[in-house]
Amino acid sequence: LDVIGPEGRAAVDTTGVSHLEISGLSFRYTQQWYDLDFPAWMHKEVESAAIRLRGECRGISIRNCDFRDVIAGVRIQAINDKPANDAILIADNAFLRTDDAAIEVGKGGGALGSVRVLRNRLHLIGMRPNRQSSGHALTVTFPVTMEIAGNILTRCYGAGIFLFGGKPSGGDGEVPFFRGLVHHNKAEQCLLAANDWGQIETWQGGPFYIYNNVSANPNGLWN
């Protein structure tokens, strides 16, 4: 089953959802918001995606899907500081030729619990990002626990695997229970249009356990 996205809109778009599984679908041809001068804060459709889940989302599974020629693959965004997202699984999907991100989980505030991103294939990601985006391929932002494993990334224009642990710089409180596992991933020929990040990058709070990964031939642009 092919799911065709309308101009400037996600193919699957909802605010607040629990116990949702999306599996075995192919997503095609979502288009950019018509006004390319808009930054993301001017209209929510600037940061669209084939699957965009906003607000409070729990028990989400996105598996065995195919994303081609879309603005972005999967975006799970909290919108503000109130939602609590948890139990997110994105596994065994293919992402090919995206304008912006392939996978983005946690942007927009709120509390984020467990996130697992496993065995996805990403190729030609971030070729035409929006005005204030850098086109990073796989981003997870400030969960309590994360496991990022078995993902293969090739020819990405921004950072490859871009992970934020614990809490933002200057954030209130402590996050003593954060754990991040990053293993058996491969990132090759990323940073095709960027030079300020890594092919596999972790930062902010830890600990991260990073092992058995391959980072090959980063091509950071330098003027």
NORDA-V999546 format. One record per run of one state. SS is the DSSP state (H for helix, E for strand, C for the rest). FROM is the first residue (numbers start at 1). TO is the last residue. If there is no record, write none. Layout:
# NORDA-V999546
ss->[SS:SS]
from->[FROM:FROM]
to->[TO:TO]
This chain:
# NORDA-V999546
ss->[C:E:C:E:C:E:C:E:C:E:C:H:C:H:C:E:C:E:C:E:C:E:C:E:C:E:C:E:C:E:C:E:C:E:C:E:C:E:C:E:C:E:C:E:C:E:C]
from->[1:2:5:7:8:12:24:26:29:31:32:40:43:44:48:51:64:66:71:74:78:84:92:94:99:103:106:111:119:121:126:138:150:152:157:161:166:179:184:186:189:200:205:208:212:214:217]
to->[1:4:6:7:11:23:25:28:30:31:39:42:43:47:50:63:65:70:73:77:83:91:93:98:102:105:110:118:120:125:137:149:151:156:160:165:178:183:185:188:199:204:207:211:213:216:223]
